[in-house]
Each structure stands twice: as structure tokens, then as C-alpha cells.
Amino acid sequence: MNAPRFNLCILIALTLVHPAWGDGMSGLNKNMTYQEVKTWHEQRLRGEPTNAQRLDDMRAIVRTSRLRERGLNRIFHNFEGNYSIDPRIPGVEKSVLLQRSTSQSQAKGYRRELLYASAFHNDPRFNLEAMNRVLKRSWGNTDADLVIRHKTGLYGRIEVKDYSLNSQVTHLKDLKIQIDKMAKEGRSTGQPQFWINRREVHPEIRQYASGYGIHVLGNVSTGRTSINNTMSAKEALNQVDQQFIKTARTRATLGGGLSGYGAGILVYSAPAAWDDLQTALNSSTSSTQAWLRFGENGSSTLAGGGMLLSGGSLMASRYASEGLQGKLYSLGRTGGIYSPIIHGLSEVFLVSRYGAGDVSSREFWTTQWVLGSSASGGMSGAWLGGAIGTLIGKTPLSTELGSFFGSSGGTWMGKKLGDETASTYYDWKFTKLDQEFGKFVYSRYGVK
């Protein structure tokens, strides 16, 4: 009789001391400082633990923090199911370690980031790439709370905040400085930037950030369902998803349109530029006018090639790694700005030829008209083709293809229409001139 009772007492005792015994075996306890916990974790990583063991260590860190076992289960749901997260993602374990920070506000801030991070990690539309990544830039150092990649292939940055309206007013200057850095980051890398706040966002902050292309979300909770006037994490992710899709479609349309228009220009200008170059290099035919003709068609060829390259860079960027994606975006953006300027340089050569009498008035104004109609056709075709591609395929690739073929086709149609209308106009003009001249002659000499 005594033996069963004794065994039962031992079993109960083991059950009661098991959590403490587990932490003791891991070398972790609630009385350790943050630095001691960090050292412990570094020693654990040297042993090359498995992914499951690293998750267990994360649970142990939270369990021995001020959150205890209850917080681990109630807040983080034991890092299981829809709250799971991969400890191998850069910055995740550091954020968990900071649950042991002596600063409650700091620990709370990283706790919020972890909950948003797990939401992105478990949403099939996104990949969580990193947390709290340090960004060293020429315009000032900062850090990205969350770095994500959308299903379209685009990378983006999420800044997680918990500022009250009064705090936003108090820290308005500092917040604007951070928004300025985010805006520069977005222009440099092409990554959409998001500023998510737990509380209501002050109108001045919202207007200032939106003016620089920063997407602002306010009253966003960490819960998966909305309460009262708050926006749930799920709703916030839906809005982030829509912004990514919008950005991807716009970039696809621009990339396809630039490529299509550039290809259209090359088809017409490259052969002419090659013939002009041969003429200019030939000693028997070389002249100032020959070089001016080459300058005109050569500039158009260079511009077309630049547009084709910049558009292709924009379209290819979403398939590239994060660093290369930023470089391709920058190349596409730069080419998209300077290629039209180079294209305009051909006008300088044309005007020079016109002034020198190498180009007739009819040829000069016909060229202007055809250039305008080609550009209008290319732009219209790009947007129309992109819209049709989006409706049919609903992917950036279908938008890119629709925009490319729409732009190249629109450029061709615009040129044909320009040629035909210009020819029709001048035929009508000279026919009318002949008629007026005939009337004058008949009237002058009395011919009936």
C-alpha cells in the first residue's frame, strides 16, 4: 500500500518541478541578465542545433522572461500553427532574445514585430526575409523592422510603430526624418515602404508619408481578428498585398511599354543609322550633312536601345535577388529618364539639317507629325495592352507581355497613321494650291 502512494508522490513532485528542471538542464533561468542569456544562446548556436532545437530554445527564452509560460502560449501560441516562425530567418532569434530586455517598452516593441513577422511568415502571399536589418546608407543609417518578399517577386520594407497621437506630435521631427530615409530607400531600391502603427495615425504624419510614396496603415492590431475600430493583422496584410500588386502592375506596364516602344524605334532607326554611318565614313560621300543625318538616326537608335534595356531591366528585376533587384530597378529608372532625352537629341540634328536646307519643309513637319503619332500610339498601346494582359492573366508577366506587344504594335500603327495622314494632308494642300494657281492664271490672262 505504501509503495503506490510513494510512487504517486514522486510522480507529482516530478510534474511540478519539470519546467524548472527543464530550464536548469538548458542552463537558462529567469534570473539571468540579457547579456547572460545572449551568451548562452551564442554557445547553443555553436553546437549547430537543429531547427527544432532552436525553436525549443526560443520557447525557453520566452518562458523564462517576464511573460512566463502563460505568455508563451497566450501571446506567441508556443510558436506553433499560424504563429510558427523559422528561427533561421535573420533577426528572428535576436527579436526573441530581446524579450529578456530590462526595458519593458523595448521588449514590447520587439514582441509586436515578432507577431507581425509570424503573420507574414504564415501567409502564402509573402516570404519573411529578415527582421531588424541594419541599413547603412549615404543619407543616414537606419534599420528595417521587417523585410518581406511578395509573390510578385518584389521586396518590401515594413516599419512597425506604436505611437500615440500625442507622441506623434512630440516626435514629429524625428518621425519625418525617418520617413525621409524610407522614401530615399524606396527610390533607390524600388522596394515599397510601409509604415504600420498600432494607434491612430496623425493626419500630418499620414499626409507627409503619403506624399513621399510611403504606405501608411493605422490602428493595426497584432490579432488575427479585428476588435472595435482596430484593423486586424489579416486586414493589414490584405492592404499590403494590394499595394504590392498595384506596384507590380504599374512597373510591368512601364517596363513592357518602354521595351515595346524602344523596339519599335530600333526597327526604323537602326537600318537608317547604319546606312548613314557608311555614307559618312566613305570619303567620296562624306559631308557635314551626312554626319548630321547619322547624328539624327544614331540618336534615335541609341534612345531605342536604351528604352529596350531599361524596360527589360524593370521586367527582369522581380526575378532577381534582393541586391540585384535594386540595381536592375535603378538601371531601368535611370534609362527611363535619360532615353527620352537622348531621343530628343535627334531633333537637334533634324533642326540643324532643316536650317542648312538639307531637309524640306514637308519632310521636316512630316517627321514631327510621325514622331508624335508614333509616341502617342506607343503610349496608348502600352496601357491598353497592359490592361488587357492584366484582365486575361492577372499576373505581372501577362501585364508585361500585353504592354510590350501593345506598345510595339501601337508604335507601328502610330507611324503608319502618321505617314498616311501627313501624305494625305500634303496631297490635299498641293492640290488646293494648284487649283488656286490655276484660277489666278486663268483670271490673269482671261482664259475661260
Secondary structure, 3 states (H helix, E strand, C coil): CHHHHHHHHHHHHHHHHHHHHHHHHHCCCCCCCHHHHHHHHHHHHHCCCCHHHHHHHHHHHHHCCCCHHHHHHHCCHHHCHHHCCCCCCCCHHHHHHHHHCCCHHHHHHHHHHHHHHHHHHCCCCEEEEEEEEEECCCCCCEEEEEEEEECCCCEEEEEEECCCHHHHHHCHHHHHHHHHHHHHHHHHHCCCEEEEECCCCCHHHHHHHHHCCCEEECCECCCCCCCCCCECHHHHHHHHHHHHHHHHHHHHHHHHHHHHHHHHHHHHHHHHHHHHHHHHHCCCCCCHHHHHHHHHHHHHHHHHHHHHHHHHHHHHHCCCCHHHHHHHHHHHHHHHHHHHHHHHHHHHHHHHHHHCCCCCHHHHHHHHHHHHHHHHHHHHHHHHHHHHHHHHHCCHHHHHHHHHHHHHHHHHHHHHHHHHHHHHHHHHHHHHHHHHHHHHHHHHHCCC
